Amino acid sequence: MTIIASEENAPLVLIVDDDATMRLLMRHTLKKAGFQVEEAGDGLPALQIFKEKKPDIILLDVMMPGMDGYKTCAEIRKLQGGEHIPILMVTGLDDMESINQAYEAGATDFITKPITYPLLGHRVRYVLRASQAMANVGKSQASLAHAQAIAHLGNWEWDMTNNSMFWSDEIYRILGCHHLAEKGVSHKPTLESFLACVHPDDQTPFSEHVEMAVKTGNPLSFDHRILMPDGKVRIVHEQGEIMMNEQGKAVLMNGTTQDITERKSVENELAQYRNHLEELVEKRTVELTAANAQLRKAKEQAEQANELKDKFVSLVAHDLRSPLAGIISALEYLYTDDEAPLNEDHQDIVRRLLEIGKSAIHLIEDVLNISRLKTGKLTPKPKFVDAQQKVEKTINNLRYLAKQKGVELVNNVPQGVRLFADIALLGEVIQNLASNAIKFCKKGDVINFYIPADRPTSIAVKDTGVGIPAENLPKLFKIEEKTSTTGTAGEKGTGFGLPFSQDIMFAHNGSLTVESELGKGTTFFINLPPVTPEVLIIDPTISERTALKQLLQHYAIHVLESDDKETGFNLAEKHQPHLIFCDLTDPDLQGDISALTQFKQNPATKEISLVMMSNLMDETILNKLVNMGVDDFLRKPLDNGEVIKRLETILLINPLPN
């Protein structure tokens, strides 16, 4: 028979879900199960209802458009009365990350969608019971902290010299001693009368514990059961201390008996609840393991498909490029052959074919570049780059093309701007953006290269051309979206230049962004992360390391140190410094050849600039070092001016003001 509490005494459930249908179904189910129900469609109104109504339990949807379930749960935990209220997350997410996030926010448990509505009321009632049990534990602990002489704790004293005992009033209540007379056992407090109250199955262990304490003098501490007159069993905890006489014989034992029945009951409930949670976690773990295995398999299949695709792209591109190159050469010969000149119509046809052929070659190159970058066959090898010089080189490459269209190229990048990038790939990006800008500029337009004030490691390419329609901006960098349009003079492109440029920037942990206004022009931003120069000093002499370190730190360079090559080269592989100053240990190189050769052959370190230092640098040694791949040399004792020259060349540091 199901007993439903009266409406005013029924537990109040707060349902928080943005789905009105879900709220309706849960409300109907819970009201039928005898609960009161309040509803909220979002996190903010839920917080207000919580403050006003003080619900007993909350069913909280995870995914909501306003304040989501994680945030709402965390906010409730901060409110007065919200520290211990049970919160059940209602979610269709069962991945470990979502579970961890919910528990971190303060969730008590989960209800997974789709909900089994016939069991919903039982689930809510079960969680309420567990919550109440945990609350009772807290109350018990608070009560025990006030004093031991409360309803569940009694004290006793056993005098072994005459086998007499003293019991406090609470001991009589705990043991239920009023039934002893009915069994013919004296009410006089003795060890035997105490033992008569112990559960028959626990009497032998009880006696053994007492005998062991008396024999060894060790404290007494154990749990046992008490059989009450009405047949109910209660659990108590015994605690006792032995007192010895001058001869070392036990003569007195003082102790307490505490009724821990309720605590044990709660512990059992909590253990069941914990086991339930562990089963849930184990189930989720098994499911996640299976899902991860499927994902790994899918990833492997995708990688195999990508590898096959890339091989196909490379093969097709190679097979297309070779005959196209031959066709272009033949057409150029026909176009320029003075001995058999073409008439105007034929010249126009050949010229158009040349344009188509060269465009196809550019398309093939772009496809190959994108494929190599995405597969890791083309990886950035970053160095410190002078931004002004790099832009100036691009301007020189495109000056003739810009002049033909009457477009002005202006380099406003100041001297001393240092970027960290692959020199060739960064040049490719700048060239792509600049040639695109020329393509969409008219006579009299200006293309300005500069460093944005709020982005010191970015290069901006700003033109006053025709601009880009707003609807096209999100598509510019997508290779699957064909956005290439003809320029102001009918120029054509492949449509792959911008996606390739963005992939290059992503490979640098940077980005390529754009701002444009139709009819007013476009600005592209080449964004690179800031990089602090890092130098490793390998030298066994601490005074020389310290002097060099102080000089480097004067230029805001981060310094690593090592006193031997093995440790130093391991540091280099781990930290990837931009430059190494390394002491030459042996003048004949016998102790250094193996370490230096291994360093320069290691793919992880071979690109790091290496400067050797020694007081013995003859031509033979220098030649050997050059053959091993050493970048430069310094004679000891070090000259600061020579060190600074290497820093200016390799790290592009700016000279300090006088």
C-alpha positions in Angstrom: 0.0 0.0 0.0 1.3 3.4 -1.0 0.9 6.2 1.6 0.9 9.7 0.1 1.8 12.6 2.4 -0.7 15.5 2.8 -0.1 18.3 0.3 1.2 20.7 2.8 3.7 18.2 4.3 4.8 16.7 1.0 8.5 17.3 -0.1 8.8 20.2 -2.5 10.5 19.5 -5.8 11.9 22.4 -7.9 12.0 21.5 -11.6 14.4 23.7 -13.8 14.2 23.0 -17.5 13.8 25.3 -20.5 11.7 22.6 -22.3 8.0 23.1 -21.3 7.1 19.6 -22.3 9.7 18.1 -20.1 8.5 20.2 -17.1 4.9 19.1 -17.8 5.8 15.4 -17.8 8.0 15.6 -14.7 5.4 17.7 -12.8 2.6 15.3 -13.6 4.7 12.3 -12.6 6.0 13.8 -9.3 2.6 15.2 -8.2 1.1 11.8 -8.8 3.9 10.4 -6.6 2.9 12.7 -3.8 5.3 15.6 -4.2 4.7 19.3 -4.3 6.2 20.9 -7.4 7.6 24.4 -8.4 8.9 25.1 -11.9 11.4 27.4 -13.6 12.4 27.7 -17.2 15.9 29.1 -16.6 18.6 29.4 -14.0 17.9 33.0 -12.9 14.2 32.4 -12.0 15.3 29.1 -10.4 17.6 31.0 -8.0 14.7 33.3 -7.0 12.3 30.4 -6.4 14.9 28.7 -4.3 15.3 31.7 -2.0 11.5 32.1 -1.6 10.2 28.5 -1.5 13.2 26.6 0.0 12.6 23.3 -1.9 13.7 19.9 -0.6 15.2 18.7 -3.9 16.0 20.2 -7.3 15.8 18.5 -10.8 18.1 20.6 -12.9 18.5 20.4 -16.7 22.1 20.8 -17.9 21.6 22.5 -21.3 19.6 25.7 -21.1 20.0 28.8 -23.3 20.4 31.3 -20.5 22.2 30.2 -17.3 23.1 26.6 -17.9 22.7 23.8 -15.3 26.4 23.8 -14.2 26.3 27.5 -13.4 22.9 27.3 -11.7 24.0 24.4 -9.6 27.2 26.3 -8.5 25.2 29.4 -7.7 22.6 27.4 -5.6 25.5 25.9 -3.5 26.6 29.5 -2.6 23.2 30.4 -1.2 22.1 29.9 2.4 20.4 26.6 2.7 21.8 25.4 -0.6 25.0 23.8 0.7 23.4 20.3 1.2 20.2 20.3 -0.8 20.2 17.3 -3.2 20.5 18.4 -6.9 19.8 15.9 -9.6 21.2 16.8 -13.0 18.8 15.9 -15.9 21.0 15.4 -19.0 21.5 13.5 -22.2 25.2 13.9 -21.8 27.0 10.9 -20.4 30.7 11.6 -21.2 33.2 11.7 -18.4 34.0 15.4 -19.0 30.3 16.4 -18.5 30.1 14.1 -15.4 33.2 15.6 -13.8 32.0 19.2 -14.6 28.6 18.5 -13.0 30.2 17.0 -9.8 32.6 20.0 -9.6 29.6 22.3 -9.8 28.0 20.5 -6.9 25.6 18.0 -8.4 24.4 15.1 -6.2 23.5 12.6 -8.9 22.3 12.3 -12.5 19.0 11.4 -14.2 19.8 10.5 -17.9 17.5 11.3 -20.7 15.3 9.7 -21.9 13.7 9.7 -18.4 12.0 6.5 -17.2 9.0 8.3 -15.7 7.5 5.4 -13.7 10.7 5.3 -11.7 11.2 9.0 -11.3 9.3 9.3 -8.0 11.2 6.4 -6.5 14.5 7.9 -7.6 13.6 11.3 -6.1 12.4 9.7 -2.8 15.6 7.5 -2.7 17.9 10.6 -3.0 15.8 12.5 -0.4 16.3 9.6 2.0 20.0 9.5 1.4 20.2 13.3 1.8 18.3 13.1 5.0 20.6 10.3 6.2 23.6 12.5 5.5 21.9 15.4 7.3 21.4 13.2 10.3 25.1 12.3 10.4 25.9 16.0 10.6 23.4 16.5 13.4 24.8 13.5 15.3 28.3 14.9 15.0 27.2 18.3 16.2 25.5 16.8 19.2 28.5 14.7 20.2 30.6 17.8 20.1 28.5 19.5 22.8 29.1 16.8 25.4 29.4 13.1 25.9 26.7 13.1 28.6 23.9 13.2 26.1 21.2 10.7 25.2 23.5 8.3 23.3 26.5 8.1 25.6 26.9 6.6 29.1 29.9 6.0 31.3 30.8 3.1 33.5 33.5 2.0 35.9 34.6 -1.6 36.7 36.4 -2.3 40.0 38.1 -5.7 39.4 39.1 -6.1 43.0 35.4 -6.8 44.0 33.9 -7.2 40.5 31.6 -4.2 41.1 30.5 -1.7 38.5 29.1 1.8 38.4 26.7 2.6 35.5 25.4 6.0 34.6 21.7 6.4 34.0 22.3 6.4 30.3 23.9 2.9 30.5 20.7 1.5 31.9 18.7 3.1 29.0 21.2 1.9 26.4 21.2 -1.7 27.8 17.5 -1.9 28.5 18.2 -3.3 31.9 14.6 -3.2 33.1 14.2 -6.7 31.6 16.9 -8.3 33.6 14.7 -9.1 36.6 12.4 -11.1 34.3 15.4 -13.3 33.4 16.4 -13.7 37.0 19.5 -11.6 36.7 20.3 -9.1 39.4 20.0 -5.4 38.6 23.2 -4.9 40.4 25.7 -3.5 37.9 28.3 -6.2 37.3 30.3 -7.4 34.4 28.0 -10.5 34.2 24.8 -8.4 34.2 26.4 -6.2 31.4 27.3 -9.3 29.4 23.7 -10.6 29.8 22.5 -7.7 27.7 25.0 -8.4 24.9 23.7 -10.2 21.8 24.3 -14.0 22.3 26.5 -14.1 19.1 28.7 -11.3 20.4 29.1 -12.5 24.0 32.3 -14.6 23.4 34.0 -11.9 21.3 33.0 -9.3 24.1 34.7 -11.4 26.8 37.8 -12.0 24.7 38.2 -8.2 24.1 37.9 -7.5 27.9 40.3 -10.3 28.8 42.9 -9.1 26.3 42.7 -5.5 27.7 43.1 -6.7 31.2 46.0 -9.0 30.3 47.9 -6.5 28.2 46.9 -3.2 29.7 46.0 -1.9 26.2 42.9 0.4 25.7 39.6 -1.3 25.0 37.8 -0.3 21.7 35.3 -2.4 19.8 31.7 -2.5 18.5 29.1 -5.1 19.5 25.3 -5.6 19.5 22.8 -5.2 22.3 19.6 -7.4 22.4 16.8 -5.2 23.6 13.7 -6.5 25.6 11.5 -6.1 22.5 13.8 -8.2 20.4 15.3 -5.2 18.5 19.1 -5.1 18.1 21.1 -2.0 18.7 24.8 -1.4 18.0 27.1 0.1 20.6 30.7 1.1 20.7 32.8 0.3 23.8 35.8 2.5 24.8 37.9 1.7 28.0 41.1 2.4 29.7 43.0 0.1 32.2 44.3 1.3 35.5 47.2 -0.7 37.1 48.3 -0.9 40.7 51.9 -0.6 41.9 52.6 -4.2 41.1 51.4 -3.8 37.5 48.2 -5.6 38.0 44.9 -4.4 36.4 42.6 -3.2 39.1 40.2 -0.7 37.5 38.7 0.0 34.0 36.9 3.2 33.1 34.9 3.4 29.9 32.0 4.6 27.9 29.2 2.9 26.0 27.9 4.8 23.0 24.8 3.8 21.1 25.8 4.1 17.4 22.8 2.3 15.9 21.7 5.4 13.9 25.2 6.1 12.7 25.7 2.6 11.5 22.3 2.7 9.8 23.3 5.9 8.0 26.7 4.4 7.1 25.0 1.4 5.6 22.7 3.6 3.5 25.6 5.7 2.4 27.5 2.6 1.5 24.6 1.4 -0.6 24.4 4.9 -2.2 28.1 4.9 -2.8 28.0 1.4 -4.4 25.2 2.7 -6.6 27.3 5.6 -7.7 30.3 3.4 -8.3 28.2 1.1 -10.4 27.1 4.1 -12.4 30.7 5.3 -12.9 31.8 1.8 -13.8 29.0 1.6 -16.4 29.9 5.0 -17.8 33.6 4.0 -17.9 32.8 0.8 -19.8 30.7 2.8 -22.3 33.4 5.5 -22.6 36.1 2.8 -23.2 34.0 1.3 -26.0 33.3 4.7 -27.5 37.0 5.6 -27.3 38.0 2.4 -29.0 35.5 3.2 -31.8 36.9 6.8 -32.0 40.5 5.5 -32.3 39.4 3.1 -35.0 37.6 5.9 -36.9 40.6 8.2 -36.4 43.0 5.5 -37.9 40.6 5.0 -40.8 40.4 8.8 -41.4 44.2 9.1 -41.3 44.6 6.2 -43.8 42.0 7.9 -46.0 43.8 11.2 -45.7 47.2 9.6 -46.5 45.6 7.9 -49.6 44.1 11.2 -50.7 47.3 13.1 -50.3 49.2 10.5 -52.3 46.5 10.7 -55.0 46.7 14.6 -55.0 50.5 14.5 -55.3 50.5 11.9 -58.0 47.8 13.7 -60.0 49.4 17.1 -59.5 52.8 15.7 -60.7 51.3 14.0 -63.7 49.4 17.2 -64.6 52.3 19.6 -64.0 54.8 17.9 -66.3 52.7 17.9 -69.5 51.4 21.4 -68.7 54.9 22.7 -68.4 55.7 21.2 -71.8 52.6 22.7 -73.3 53.4 26.2 -71.9 56.9 26.0 -73.2 55.6 25.1 -76.7 53.0 27.9 -76.6 55.7 30.5 -75.5 57.9 29.3 -78.4 55.0 29.8 -80.9 54.1 33.2 -79.4 57.7 34.6 -79.6 58.9 32.8 -82.8 60.0 35.6 -85.2 60.7 33.3 -88.0 57.1 32.1 -88.3 55.1 34.9 -86.7 51.4 34.4 -85.9 48.7 36.6 -87.1 46.8 38.7 -84.6 43.9 36.2 -84.1 46.3 33.3 -83.6 48.5 35.4 -81.2 45.3 36.2 -79.2 44.4 32.5 -79.0 48.0 31.5 -77.9 48.1 34.3 -75.3 44.8 33.1 -73.8 46.0 29.5 -73.8 49.2 30.7 -72.0 47.2 32.5 -69.3 45.0 29.4 -68.8 48.1 27.1 -68.6 49.9 29.3 -66.1 46.8 29.6 -64.0 46.5 25.8 -64.0 50.1 25.5 -62.9 49.5 28.0 -60.0 46.4 26.0 -59.0 48.4 22.8 -58.9 51.1 24.5 -56.8 48.5 25.8 -54.4 46.8 22.4 -54.0 50.2 20.7 -53.4 51.2 23.3 -50.8 47.9 22.9 -48.9 48.3 19.2 -49.0 51.9 19.3 -47.8 51.0 21.7 -44.9 48.0 19.7 -43.7 49.9 16.3 -43.8 53.0 17.7 -41.9 55.3 17.3 -44.9 55.7 21.1 -44.9 56.4 22.3 -41.4 57.5 25.7 -40.2 61.1 26.2 -39.2 60.8 29.5 -37.4 63.6 32.0 -36.9 63.6 35.6 -35.8 62.6 37.8 -38.7 63.1 41.5 -39.4 59.5 42.5 -40.3 60.5 45.7 -42.1 63.0 43.9 -44.3 60.6 41.1 -45.1 57.9 43.5 -46.2 60.4 45.5 -48.2 61.4 42.4 -50.1 57.7 41.7 -50.9 57.3 45.2 -52.1 60.3 44.9 -54.4 58.9 41.6 -55.8 55.5 43.2 -56.6 56.6 46.7 -57.5 56.4 46.2 -61.3 52.9 44.6 -61.0 51.7 47.5 -58.8 53.2 50.1 -61.1 51.3 48.6 -64.1 48.0 49.2 -62.2 49.0 52.5 -60.8 48.9 51.2 -57.2 51.3 52.6 -54.6 53.0 50.2 -52.1 54.0 51.9 -48.8 56.1 50.2 -46.1 55.3 51.8 -42.8 56.7 48.9 -40.7 59.3 50.6 -38.4 62.9 49.4 -38.0 63.6 46.9 -35.2 60.3 45.0 -35.3 61.1 41.4 -34.6 58.8 38.5 -35.5 59.3 34.7 -34.9 58.3 32.8 -38.0 59.4 30.6 -40.9 61.1 33.1 -43.2 59.9 31.5 -46.5 56.3 30.7 -45.3 55.8 34.2 -43.8 57.0 35.7 -47.1 54.5 33.5 -48.9 51.6 34.9 -46.7 52.7 38.5 -47.1 53.1 38.0 -50.9 49.7 36.4 -51.2 48.0 39.2 -49.3 49.8 41.9 -51.2 49.2 40.4 -54.6 45.5 40.0 -53.7 45.4 43.6 -52.6 46.9 44.8 -56.0 44.3 42.6 -57.8 41.4 44.4 -56.2 42.9 48.0 -56.3 42.4 50.6 -59.1 44.7 53.3 -60.3 45.5 55.7 -57.5 44.8 53.2 -54.7 47.4 52.7 -51.9 48.5 49.5 -50.1 49.9 50.2 -46.7 52.0 47.7 -44.6 52.2 48.6 -40.9 52.3 47.2 -37.3 49.0 47.7 -35.5 49.4 49.7 -32.3 47.7 47.1 -30.1 49.3 44.1 -31.8 53.1 44.4 -31.8 53.6 41.0 -33.3 51.2 41.4 -36.2 51.6 42.8 -39.7 48.6 44.6 -41.3 48.1 44.8 -45.1 45.6 47.6 -45.7 44.4 48.6 -49.1 42.0 51.3 -50.4 40.5 49.0 -53.0 37.0 47.8 -53.7 36.5 45.9 -50.5 34.8 42.6 -49.8 31.0 42.0 -49.4 30.2 41.2 -45.8 28.6 37.9 -46.7 31.8 36.7 -48.3 34.1 37.4 -45.3 33.3 34.1 -43.4 34.0 32.1 -46.6 37.4 33.6 -47.4 39.5 31.0 -45.6 37.4 28.0 -46.4 39.0 25.8 -49.0 35.6 24.2 -49.7 34.0 27.6 -50.4 34.9 29.0 -53.9 35.4 32.7 -53.3 37.9 33.7 -56.0 36.6 36.6 -58.1 38.2 38.5 -60.9 40.2 41.6 -60.1 39.6 45.2 -61.2 41.6 44.5 -64.4 40.0 41.1 -65.0 42.8 39.2 -63.1 41.9 35.6 -62.1 43.0 33.6 -59.1 42.9 30.0 -57.9 40.9 30.7 -54.7 43.4 28.7 -52.6 45.8 31.5 -51.6 43.9 32.7 -48.5 43.2 29.1 -47.2 46.8 28.2 -47.7 47.9 31.4 -45.9 45.6 30.8 -43.0 46.9 27.2 -42.7 50.5 28.6 -42.5 49.5 31.0 -39.7 47.8 28.1 -37.8 51.0 26.1 -38.1 52.7 29.0 -36.4 50.1 29.1 -33.6 48.9 32.3 -35.1 46.0 33.5 -37.1 45.0 35.4 -40.2 42.0 37.8 -39.8 40.3 40.3 -42.0 38.3 43.6 -41.8 36.6 45.1 -44.9 34.1 47.6 -45.9 32.6 47.5 -49.4 33.9 50.4 -51.5 36.4 51.5 -48.9 39.0 48.8 -48.8 40.3 45.8 -46.9 42.8 45.1 -44.1 44.3 41.7 -43.5 46.1 41.0 -40.2 49.0 38.5 -40.0 49.0 37.6 -36.3 51.9 35.8 -34.7 52.3 35.0 -31.0 54.9 37.0 -29.0 58.1 35.1 -28.4 60.8 35.9 -25.8 64.3 35.0 -27.1 65.7 32.1 -25.1 69.4 31.2 -24.9 71.1 28.2 -23.4 74.7 28.5 -22.0 76.7 25.3 -21.7 80.0 26.0 -19.9 81.7 24.2 -17.0 83.0 27.4 -15.5 80.3 29.1 -13.4 82.0 32.5 -13.4 82.0 32.6 -17.2 78.4 31.4 -17.3 77.4 34.1 -14.9 79.1 36.9 -16.8 77.5 35.8 -20.1 74.1 35.4 -18.4 74.2 38.9 -17.0 74.9 40.3 -20.5 72.1 38.4 -22.1 69.5 39.3 -19.4 70.4 43.0 -20.0 68.7 42.4 -23.4 65.6 40.8 -21.8 66.7 37.3 -23.0 65.6 34.3 -21.0 68.6 32.2 -20.1 69.0 28.4 -19.4 72.3 27.0 -18.0 74.2 23.8 -17.9 77.7 22.8 -16.9 78.1 19.8 -19.3 77.0 19.0 -22.9 75.0 15.9 -22.2 72.7 17.7 -19.7 72.7 20.9 -21.8 71.7 19.1 -25.1 68.9 17.3 -23.2 67.7 20.7 -22.0 67.9 22.0 -25.6 65.7 19.1 -26.8 63.1 19.8 -24.0 63.0 23.6 -24.1 64.0 24.4 -27.7 66.1 27.5 -27.1 66.7 29.8 -30.1 70.5 30.0 -29.6 73.1 28.0 -27.7 76.5 29.2 -26.5 78.6 26.1 -26.0 82.1 25.8 -24.5 84.5 23.6 -26.5 85.9 21.2 -23.9 88.7 19.5 -25.7 91.0 21.4 -28.1 91.4 18.3 -30.3 87.6 17.8 -30.3 87.9 14.2 -29.2 85.5 14.6 -26.4 83.1 16.8 -28.4 82.7 15.2 -31.8 80.1 12.6 -30.7 78.0 15.0 -28.7 78.0 17.7 -31.4 77.3 15.2 -34.2 74.4 13.7 -32.3 73.0 17.2 -31.6 73.1 18.3 -35.2 71.6 15.0 -36.5 68.7 15.1 -34.0 65.6 16.3 -35.8 64.5 18.0 -32.6 67.7 20.1 -32.2 69.4 20.4 -35.6 67.7 23.7 -36.5 68.9 25.4 -33.2 71.7 28.0 -33.8 74.9 26.8 -32.1 77.8 29.1 -31.3 81.0 27.4 -30.0 83.3 29.1 -27.5 87.0 28.4 -26.9 90.4 30.0 -26.3 91.9 27.7 -29.0 90.4 28.2 -32.4 92.8 27.3 -35.1 91.8 26.7 -38.8 91.7 22.9 -38.4 89.3 23.1 -35.5 87.1 25.6 -37.3 86.8 23.5 -40.4 85.8 20.5 -38.3 83.2 22.5 -36.5 81.8 23.9 -39.8 81.6 20.3 -41.2 79.6 19.3 -38.1 77.0 22.1 -38.7 78.2 24.6 -36.1 76.8 28.1 -37.0 79.4 30.4 -35.5 82.4 30.7 -33.2 83.6 33.0 -30.4 87.1 33.2 -28.9 87.6 33.2 -25.1 87.9 35.3 -23.1 84.6 36.6 -24.6 84.4 40.1 -26.1 80.9 41.5 -25.3 80.9 43.3 -28.6 81.3 40.1 -30.5 78.6 38.4 -28.4 76.2 41.2 -29.2 76.9 40.9 -32.9 75.8 37.3 -32.7 72.7 38.3 -30.8 71.9 41.0 -33.4 72.4 38.5 -36.3 70.6 35.4 -34.9 68.1 36.9 -32.4 67.7 40.3 -34.1 68.0 42.1 -30.8 68.0 45.9 -31.0 71.1 47.8 -29.8 70.7 49.4 -26.5 70.5 53.2 -26.5 73.7 55.0 -25.4 
